[in-house]
Amino acid sequence: MGLIQILYKYLKISYINLWCFSFLYTRYLIPDIDCENLTVLLFGFYFLILKKYPNKFKHPIKMIIYSILFQELSHIVFKEKTYMSCYSNDKNINETFFKHIIWLIPFEIRTLIS
């Protein structure tokens, strides 16, 4: 949500354009139809929250930093190996990293549903 807010606030890209981009991006990069649909719905939910409560998300950089810190803290507390450590030495790290960002939350939601 922090990145979405940065694109909206500083680059002046509308939420509908960002949602359309996320729709096309997921359709071409995520081969699992369930994850595609969950990702599009999730981004739609993010855009709805950001549009409805703009005053709650005034500091997108802080949102990104806090989310990274809390995620790393979670890995430390639960002694969990990160997924990124599996592909950090791969030559396609950038592509895999962006797919990882898009896939992560819908995959977790689908895992909870199953």
Secondary structure by P-SEA (a helix, b strand, c coil): caaaaaaaccccccaaaaaaaaaaaaacccccaaaaaaaaaaaaaaaaaaaacccccccaaaaaaaaaaaaaaaaaaacccccccccccccaaaaaaaaaaaccaaaaaaaaac
